[in-house]
Amino acid sequence: MPTVQLADGALNYVLTEPQLDGPAGAPVLVLSNSLGTDLRMWDTQIPAFAGHFRVLRYDTRGHGHSLVSPGPYSVEQLGRDVLALADALDIRKFSFCGLSMGGLIGQWLGVNAGERLHKLVLCNTAAKIGNDEVWNTRIDTVQKGGQQAMRDLRDASIARWFTAEFAAARPGQVEPIVGMLAQTSPEGYAANCAAVRDADFREQLGAVAVPTLIVCGTQDAVTTPEHGRFMQECIQGAERVEFHAAHLSNVEAGEAFTRAVLDFLRK
């Protein structure tokens, strides 16, 4: 896979050009993964998105095949990685769609680099996710337990990431996604947990001035519909859509998620 060299290592990415009947000079859509997954989490969306956009996916620092630099990380650092990736590929403006941790990166971009964005999609995220105790406990567990702790997290995450009925009915979709978590670097995961722990945009979201869509899962216990409504109230003109899904709504809601995001991005 291609990489872009940052100051401290390589960032892995995939750039999917529009399909043969797609528009020439199509705009760019950047997709950002959740904590503990990698760029493959968006596989379901690629055929439809690539009909209209140049789709740029990447493995967030500490995930997949990207660099694992010493932690802790910050969301600002992760946001600047996105800008460095876009600069290296000579992409001045783009739309951005991020889920969970990716949504925190999207909020940072919206607040601090809005001039680089066409549109912003914030999925299954919140202005503030969890609390220090939750994240510090998880960081400590992963740092002590290493790769075995990541495998244990994989089993615990099924119930957070998917509804029970979806997990039971669609194991072929669930297993590859949670398998990404088991394979994630413990060092990279812990460093990103710190970034999520420290991110707080509750007082800054009013500065987002680009067209924004907020996507929620009605069964998401991690970033709830209430979190989505708060973000919508803070961001002037923001739209919001909800699906019957838990935390990874792009996987569980599938076609409905893809259609809603495409409708927003194309109008």
C-alpha positions in Angstrom: 0.0 0.0 0.0 1.2 3.6 -0.6 2.4 5.7 2.2 3.1 9.4 2.9 6.2 10.1 4.9 5.6 12.3 8.0 8.3 13.8 10.1 8.4 10.7 12.4 7.2 7.9 10.2 4.9 6.7 7.4 1.1 7.1 7.1 -0.6 4.4 5.2 -3.4 5.3 2.8 -5.5 4.2 -0.1 -6.8 6.6 -2.8 -9.7 5.2 -4.8 -10.3 7.1 -8.0 -13.9 7.5 -9.3 -15.3 4.6 -11.3 -15.2 4.8 -15.1 -18.5 6.6 -15.2 -17.5 8.9 -12.4 -16.9 12.6 -12.9 -13.6 13.9 -14.2 -11.8 15.9 -11.6 -14.0 14.6 -8.9 -13.9 16.2 -5.4 -12.0 14.4 -2.6 -13.7 12.6 0.3 -11.4 11.7 3.3 -12.6 8.8 5.5 -11.2 8.4 9.0 -11.4 5.2 11.1 -12.6 4.6 14.6 -10.4 3.7 17.6 -9.2 0.1 17.1 -10.1 -0.3 13.5 -8.3 0.6 10.2 -9.2 1.9 6.8 -10.9 -1.4 5.9 -13.8 -0.4 8.1 -15.1 1.7 5.2 -15.1 -1.2 2.6 -18.9 -1.3 2.5 -19.1 2.4 1.4 -16.4 2.4 -1.2 -18.3 1.2 -4.3 -21.0 3.9 -3.9 -18.7 6.7 -2.7 -16.2 6.1 -5.5 -18.9 6.7 -8.0 -18.8 10.4 -7.1 -15.6 11.1 -5.3 -11.9 10.5 -5.1 -12.0 8.5 -1.8 -9.0 8.9 0.4 -8.8 6.4 3.3 -5.9 6.2 5.7 -4.8 4.3 8.8 -4.8 6.7 11.7 -1.4 6.9 13.5 -1.0 3.9 15.7 -3.4 1.8 13.6 -3.2 -0.6 10.7 0.0 -0.2 8.7 0.7 3.4 9.7 3.5 4.5 12.1 3.3 3.7 15.8 5.2 6.6 17.3 5.7 7.1 21.1 2.5 8.3 22.9 0.5 9.8 24.2 -1.1 11.3 21.1 -3.5 14.3 20.8 -6.4 14.9 18.5 -4.5 18.0 17.2 -1.6 15.7 16.3 -4.0 13.4 14.5 -5.7 16.3 12.7 -2.4 17.6 11.5 -1.6 14.2 10.2 -4.7 14.5 7.9 -3.5 17.9 6.7 0.0 16.6 6.0 -1.5 13.7 4.1 -3.6 16.0 2.0 -0.7 18.4 1.4 1.5 15.5 0.3 -1.1 14.4 -2.3 -1.6 18.0 -3.4 -5.2 18.1 -2.1 -6.2 21.6 -1.1 -9.9 21.1 -0.1 -11.8 18.0 0.7 -14.9 16.7 2.5 -14.2 14.7 5.6 -16.2 11.8 7.2 -15.0 10.4 10.5 -16.5 7.9 12.9 -16.0 8.0 16.7 -12.3 8.9 17.1 -12.4 9.9 13.4 -15.3 12.2 14.3 -13.1 13.9 17.0 -10.5 14.5 14.3 -13.2 15.9 12.1 -14.3 18.3 14.9 -10.7 19.5 15.2 -10.5 20.1 11.5 -13.8 21.9 11.5 -12.7 24.2 14.4 -9.1 24.7 13.3 -8.9 24.2 9.5 -12.4 24.9 8.2 -10.9 26.6 5.1 -9.7 23.2 4.0 -13.1 21.6 4.1 -16.1 21.4 1.7 -18.3 19.4 4.0 -18.0 17.6 7.3 -19.7 14.3 8.4 -19.4 13.4 12.1 -20.5 9.8 12.8 -21.1 8.1 16.2 -19.0 10.7 18.0 -19.3 13.3 20.7 -17.8 16.6 21.7 -16.4 14.7 24.7 -16.3 10.9 24.7 -16.2 9.2 28.1 -14.2 10.3 31.1 -10.7 10.1 32.4 -11.3 7.1 34.7 -12.7 5.0 31.8 -9.8 5.9 29.5 -7.0 5.6 32.1 -8.2 2.2 33.1 -8.2 1.0 29.5 -4.8 2.5 28.9 -3.4 0.8 31.9 -5.0 -2.6 30.9 -3.5 -2.4 27.4 -0.1 -1.3 28.5 0.1 -4.1 31.0 -1.5 -6.8 29.0 -0.1 -6.1 25.5 -1.5 -8.1 22.6 -3.5 -10.4 24.8 -5.3 -7.4 26.2 -6.2 -6.4 22.6 -7.6 -9.8 22.0 -9.7 -9.5 25.2 -10.9 -6.1 24.1 -12.0 -7.6 20.8 -14.6 -9.8 22.6 -15.8 -7.0 24.9 -16.2 -4.6 21.9 -18.7 -6.7 20.0 -21.5 -5.6 22.3 -20.4 -1.9 22.1 -19.9 -1.8 18.4 -23.0 -3.7 17.2 -26.5 -4.5 18.4 -27.0 -8.1 19.7 -29.3 -8.9 16.8 -26.9 -7.7 14.2 -24.0 -9.5 15.8 -26.0 -12.8 15.8 -27.4 -12.4 12.3 -24.2 -11.1 10.5 -21.1 -12.8 12.0 -19.5 -12.5 8.6 -19.6 -8.7 8.8 -18.8 -8.5 12.5 -15.8 -10.8 12.8 -13.5 -9.0 10.3 -14.2 -5.6 12.0 -13.5 -6.7 15.5 -10.6 -8.7 14.2 -8.9 -5.4 13.4 -9.0 -4.5 17.1 -7.2 -7.7 18.1 -4.5 -6.9 15.6 -4.0 -3.3 16.6 -0.7 -2.3 18.2 -1.2 -2.0 22.0 1.2 0.9 22.1 -0.7 2.7 19.3 -4.0 1.9 20.8 -3.1 3.2 24.2 -1.6 6.4 22.7 -4.9 7.0 20.8 -6.9 6.3 23.9 -5.1 9.3 25.5 -6.0 11.4 22.5 -9.7 10.6 22.9 -9.5 11.0 26.6 -8.1 14.6 26.3 -10.3 15.8 23.5 -13.1 18.2 24.5 -14.8 20.4 21.9 -17.9 21.3 24.0 -16.8 25.0 24.1 -15.4 25.1 20.5 -18.0 23.6 18.2 -19.7 26.9 17.6 -16.6 27.8 15.5 -17.5 25.1 12.9 -18.8 27.0 9.9 -18.8 24.3 7.2 -21.9 22.3 6.2 -22.1 19.5 8.7 -24.0 16.2 9.0 -24.2 14.3 12.3 -24.9 10.6 12.2 -26.1 8.8 15.3 -27.0 5.2 16.2 -30.1 4.9 18.3 -28.6 1.9 20.2 -25.1 3.5 20.6 -24.3 3.5 24.3 -20.8 5.0 23.7 -21.7 8.2 21.8 -25.5 8.5 22.2 -28.1 10.3 20.2 -28.1 12.9 23.0 -24.4 13.6 22.2 -25.4 14.0 18.6 -28.2 16.5 19.5 -25.7 18.5 21.5 -23.4 18.8 18.6 -26.2 19.8 16.3 -27.3 22.5 18.7 -23.7 23.9 18.8 -23.0 23.8 15.0 -25.1 26.3 13.1 -27.2 24.7 10.4 -26.0 21.2 11.2 -28.2 18.3 10.0 -28.6 15.1 11.9 -29.7 11.5 11.0 -30.3 8.5 13.2 -30.1 4.8 12.3 -31.1 1.7 14.3 -27.5 0.7 15.0 -24.9 0.7 17.8 -21.5 2.3 17.6 -20.4 1.3 14.1 -23.4 2.6 12.2 -21.6 2.6 8.8 -21.3 -1.2 9.1 -24.6 -2.0 10.8 -26.8 0.5 8.8 -24.9 -0.3 5.6 -26.8 0.9 2.6 -29.0 3.4 4.5 -25.9 5.0 6.0 -24.2 5.2 2.6 -27.2 6.8 1.0 -27.7 9.4 3.7 -24.1 10.5 3.6 -24.0 10.6 -0.2 -27.2 12.6 -0.3 -25.7 15.2 2.1 -22.3 15.4 0.3 -23.8 15.7 -3.1 -26.5 18.3 -2.5 
